[in-house]
Amino acid sequence: MSAVAEAPLADFCRAVLAAAGADEATAEAATAAMLHASRLGVDSHGVRLLEHYVRGLEGGRLNGRPHLELLSERGATAVLDADHAHGALAAYTAMDHAVRLAKRLGVGAVSIRNTSHFGPAGAFALRAAEHGMIGLVTSNSDAFMRLHDGAERFHGTNPIAVAVPVAGEDPWLLDMATSAITYNRIQRQKALGQPLPSGVASTEDGADATDPGRASMLAPLGGDYGFKGAGLAGLVEVLSVVLAGMRPSREILPMNGPDFATPRGLGAFVLALDPGFFGAPDGFAAGMRHYRETLRACAPRPGREVLAPGDREWSEGRRRREEGIPLDPETIEAFARLAGRYGLTMPA
């Protein structure tokens, strides 16, 4: 694994996206989301997706110069048509609207239509936390996860992310797929020649698969209690798809093609809550610090460590800021292809 400093890596991603036809806002949003994931160690949703996004831009799946339109705004709610933009631009834009509404009304909820893969959901929930608010983000994706005891694809990985501000500290950050593992992580394990844990993926007939090359679909979160993960995926489907009037996950085009010309029409949902509308802001800040401190102080199992949601990611982020962001061989090869195609210099 080779490591690259964050700044030149971000410059390279922006330059590649611009060369592929993205406008400045799209290139900036997509790069910010990818770097968020790569910085915090969520490599499956990081810069390894750059070439994938280029294929979408060049093929026509992604609108590199979209006109995002707020179709309606009533009370604390709004509907955003993303015009098949890169999902990161759509989600950042929607969360900015949600925060604006929450500053006035205490809560802001925005349904997103005609969006696309946005990468790490936590990046957009954090946008709310940066304004002192609780942020929640959901999105659907193409069906790659079976139901509990099912043997066919039904839900997407359907992520849920929540970010909560903690005064003077890193936010409390939950960013999870409702599947036991993400498809991008399977691809990364395959690229690294590493097996999958048991119970996270299945073959075409629903049998357990530890060889990433044989993994045909994902298992829902929860193992033997996978009905919980399947139920959470259904909740995301309702908020992201049904509310937005989009097609369900099993009816949208696969993320990995072969059709990169037709927009996929994903749905998403963002929510911002201003704690100040629910009581004294100082009380919330003190309560959140106390909650996390007592959580971290809980006795661990032998040889283990108790962590709050986000602790592992923030720690990895500090390390990678110092040591650089590691790139697997497959990503380096993709970068070399992109640099050659657009006449760019590889990040050192």
C-alpha positions in Angstrom: 0.0 0.0 0.0 1.3 3.4 -0.9 0.3 6.6 1.0 -0.5 10.0 -0.5 -0.9 13.3 1.3 -4.5 14.6 1.4 -4.0 17.9 -0.4 -2.4 16.6 -3.6 -4.8 13.7 -3.6 -7.8 16.1 -3.5 -6.2 18.3 -6.2 -5.9 15.3 -8.4 -9.5 14.2 -7.9 -10.9 17.6 -8.7 -8.7 17.9 -11.8 -9.8 14.5 -13.1 -13.5 15.2 -12.5 -13.2 18.5 -14.2 -11.5 16.9 -17.2 -14.3 14.4 -17.3 -16.9 17.1 -17.6 -17.9 18.1 -14.1 -18.5 21.7 -13.2 -16.7 23.2 -10.2 -19.5 22.5 -7.7 -19.7 18.9 -8.7 -16.0 18.3 -8.6 -15.7 20.0 -5.2 -18.6 18.0 -3.7 -17.6 14.6 -5.0 -14.0 15.2 -3.9 -15.0 16.3 -0.5 -17.1 13.2 0.0 -14.4 10.8 -1.3 -11.8 12.5 0.9 -14.0 12.3 3.9 -14.2 8.6 3.5 -10.5 8.0 2.7 -9.4 10.3 5.5 -11.5 8.4 8.1 -10.5 4.9 6.9 -13.7 4.1 5.0 -11.7 3.2 1.9 -14.6 1.4 0.2 -16.3 4.8 -0.3 -13.2 6.9 -0.8 -11.0 7.8 -3.7 -11.1 4.3 -5.1 -14.5 5.4 -6.6 -12.9 8.2 -8.7 -12.7 6.1 -11.9 -16.3 4.9 -11.4 -17.6 8.4 -11.2 -15.6 9.3 -14.3 -17.3 6.5 -16.2 -20.7 7.9 -15.1 -19.8 11.4 -16.2 -18.4 10.4 -19.6 -21.2 7.9 -20.2 -24.0 10.3 -19.3 -25.3 8.5 -16.2 -24.2 11.6 -14.1 -25.1 15.1 -15.1 -21.8 17.0 -14.7 -23.5 20.4 -15.0 -26.8 19.9 -13.3 -29.5 22.4 -12.4 -30.6 21.5 -8.9 -34.1 22.8 -8.2 -36.1 23.2 -5.0 -39.5 22.0 -6.2 -41.4 22.9 -3.1 -40.9 24.3 0.4 -43.7 24.0 3.0 -43.0 24.7 6.7 -40.0 22.7 7.7 -40.0 20.5 4.6 -38.7 20.8 1.1 -38.3 18.6 -2.0 -35.1 18.9 -4.1 -34.8 17.6 -7.7 -31.1 16.9 -8.2 -31.3 16.7 -12.0 -29.2 13.4 -11.9 -26.3 15.2 -10.3 -23.5 13.5 -8.5 -25.1 12.3 -5.3 -22.6 14.2 -3.1 -23.6 17.6 -4.6 -27.3 16.7 -4.2 -26.8 15.6 -0.5 -24.7 18.6 0.5 -27.1 21.0 -1.2 -30.1 19.3 0.5 -28.5 19.4 3.9 -27.7 23.1 3.5 -31.4 23.7 2.9 -32.4 21.5 5.9 -30.0 23.5 8.1 -31.5 26.7 6.8 -35.0 25.5 7.7 -33.9 24.2 11.1 -32.3 27.5 12.1 -35.8 29.1 11.6 -38.1 26.2 12.7 -36.0 23.8 14.8 -36.2 21.1 12.2 -35.6 20.8 8.5 -36.4 17.8 6.3 -35.5 17.6 2.6 -36.5 14.8 0.2 -34.2 14.3 -2.8 -35.3 13.1 -6.2 -33.3 12.0 -9.2 -30.0 11.7 -7.4 -27.1 9.2 -7.7 -24.6 7.3 -5.6 -23.2 9.7 -3.0 -20.5 7.7 -1.3 -20.2 8.1 2.5 -23.5 9.2 4.1 -21.7 10.5 7.2 -20.1 13.3 5.2 -23.5 14.9 4.7 -24.7 14.3 8.2 -21.6 16.1 9.4 -22.6 19.2 7.5 -25.4 19.7 10.0 -23.1 19.0 13.0 -20.8 21.8 11.7 -23.7 24.1 12.3 -24.4 22.8 15.8 -27.3 20.5 14.7 -28.1 16.9 14.6 -28.0 15.6 11.0 -29.5 12.4 9.6 -29.1 11.1 6.1 -30.5 8.1 4.2 -30.3 6.9 0.6 -31.2 3.8 -1.4 -29.1 2.0 -3.9 -29.5 -0.8 -6.4 -30.7 -4.1 -4.9 -27.7 -6.1 -3.8 -28.9 -7.3 -0.4 -31.1 -10.3 0.2 -33.9 -10.2 2.8 -33.6 -12.2 6.0 -33.8 -15.9 4.9 -34.2 -14.6 1.4 -32.4 -15.9 -1.7 -32.7 -13.0 -4.1 -31.7 -9.3 -4.1 -34.3 -6.9 -2.8 -32.8 -3.9 -0.9 -29.8 -1.8 -1.6 -27.2 -1.3 1.1 -29.4 1.6 2.2 -27.2 3.5 4.5 -28.1 5.5 7.6 -25.9 8.2 9.0 -26.3 10.4 12.0 -23.9 13.1 13.3 -24.4 14.9 16.6 -22.2 17.9 17.7 -20.2 17.6 20.8 -18.9 21.1 21.9 -15.1 21.4 21.6 -14.8 17.8 20.4 -15.3 15.6 17.3 -18.9 14.9 16.7 -20.6 11.6 17.6 -20.8 9.9 14.2 -22.8 6.9 13.2 -22.4 5.9 9.5 -23.6 2.4 8.7 -25.0 0.3 5.9 -28.0 -1.8 6.7 -26.3 -4.7 5.0 -23.7 -6.7 7.0 -21.0 -5.3 4.6 -20.9 -2.9 1.7 -20.5 -4.0 -1.9 -17.5 -1.7 -2.3 -15.8 -3.4 0.6 -16.2 -6.7 -1.2 -14.5 -5.2 -4.2 -11.7 -3.9 -2.0 -11.2 -7.3 -0.3 -11.1 -8.9 -3.8 -8.5 -6.4 -4.9 -6.4 -7.1 -1.8 -6.8 -10.9 -2.2 -8.4 -11.1 1.3 -11.4 -13.3 2.3 -14.7 -12.1 3.7 -16.0 -12.8 7.2 -18.6 -15.4 7.5 -22.2 -14.3 7.4 -21.8 -11.1 5.4 -22.3 -12.2 1.8 -24.1 -14.9 -0.2 -23.7 -16.8 -3.4 -26.5 -16.7 -6.0 -28.5 -19.3 -4.2 -28.2 -17.6 -0.8 -25.5 -19.8 0.6 -22.7 -18.1 2.7 -19.8 -16.8 0.7 -16.3 -16.0 2.2 -14.6 -15.8 -1.2 -15.2 -12.3 -2.5 -15.1 -13.6 -6.0 -18.2 -15.8 -5.3 -20.2 -13.2 -3.5 -23.3 -12.5 -5.5 -25.3 -10.6 -2.9 -25.0 -9.1 0.6 -26.6 -10.4 3.8 -28.6 -8.0 5.9 -27.1 -6.7 9.1 -27.6 -9.0 12.1 -26.5 -12.5 11.1 -29.0 -14.9 12.5 -31.1 -11.9 13.5 -30.9 -10.4 10.0 -34.6 -9.4 10.1 -33.4 -6.3 12.0 -31.1 -5.2 9.3 -33.7 -6.0 6.6 -36.2 -3.9 8.6 -33.8 -1.0 8.8 -33.2 -1.2 5.1 -37.0 -1.0 4.6 -37.2 2.1 6.7 -34.5 3.7 4.5 -36.5 2.6 1.5 -39.6 4.4 2.8 -37.8 7.7 3.6 -35.5 7.8 0.6 -37.6 6.2 -2.2 -41.3 6.2 -1.4 -41.3 9.7 0.1 -39.5 11.0 -3.0 -41.7 9.1 -5.5 -38.7 7.3 -6.9 -38.4 3.6 -8.1 -37.6 1.0 -5.4 -34.1 -0.3 -5.2 -34.8 -3.6 -7.0 -36.0 -1.6 -10.1 -33.0 0.7 -10.6 -29.9 0.0 -12.7 -26.9 -1.7 -11.2 -24.2 0.6 -9.9 -21.5 -1.2 -11.9 -23.2 -1.1 -15.2 -22.9 -2.2 -17.9 -25.2 0.8 -18.7 -23.4 4.0 -17.8 -25.5 6.2 -20.1 -28.9 6.0 -18.3 -29.4 8.0 -15.1 -30.3 5.7 -12.2 -32.7 7.9 -10.4 -31.9 7.2 -6.7 -33.8 8.8 -3.8 -32.4 10.3 -0.6 -33.5 12.0 2.6 -31.8 14.5 4.9 -32.9 15.9 8.3 -31.5 18.6 10.5 -32.5 19.2 14.1 -31.5 22.2 16.1 -31.1 21.1 19.8 -31.6 24.7 20.9 -35.3 24.3 20.1 -35.7 21.4 22.5 -34.2 23.0 25.5 -31.2 25.1 26.7 -28.2 24.7 24.2 -25.8 24.5 27.1 -27.8 21.7 28.6 -27.6 19.7 25.4 -23.9 20.3 25.0 -23.2 19.2 28.6 -25.5 16.2 28.3 -23.9 15.0 25.1 -20.4 15.2 26.6 -21.5 13.4 29.7 -23.2 10.7 27.7 -20.1 10.0 25.6 -17.8 10.1 28.5 -19.8 7.6 30.5 -20.0 5.4 27.4 -16.3 5.3 26.9 -15.8 4.6 30.6 -17.8 1.4 30.5 -15.8 -1.7 31.4 -14.6 -3.5 28.2 -14.5 -7.3 27.5 -11.1 -8.8 28.0 -8.7 -7.6 25.3 -11.2 -5.2 23.9 -11.9 -1.4 24.0 -15.2 0.4 24.3 -15.6 3.1 21.7 -18.3 5.6 20.9 -19.6 5.8 17.3 -17.0 7.7 15.3 -14.1 7.2 17.7 -12.3 4.8 15.5 -12.8 7.0 12.4 -11.6 10.2 14.1 -8.5 8.4 15.4 -7.8 7.0 11.9 -8.3 10.5 10.5 -5.7 12.0 12.8 -3.2 9.2 11.8 -3.8 9.6 8.1 -3.4 13.4 8.3 0.1 12.7 9.5 1.0 9.6 7.5 -1.0 10.1 4.3 -3.9 8.2 2.8 -3.1 4.6 1.7 -4.0 3.5 -1.8 -4.4 -0.1 -2.8 -2.7 -1.3 -6.0 -5.9 -1.4 -8.0 -6.6 2.3 -7.2 -3.1 3.3 -8.1 -3.5 1.6 -11.5 -6.8 3.5 -12.0 -5.2 6.8 -11.1 -2.4 6.1 -13.7 -5.0 5.4 -16.4 -6.8 8.6 -15.5 -3.6 10.7 -15.4 -2.6 9.3 -18.8 -6.0 9.9 -20.4 -6.2 13.6 -19.3 -2.6 14.5 -19.3 -2.4 15.0 -15.5 0.4 14.3 -13.1 -0.2 11.5 -10.6 -0.2 12.7 -6.9 3.2 11.9 -5.4 
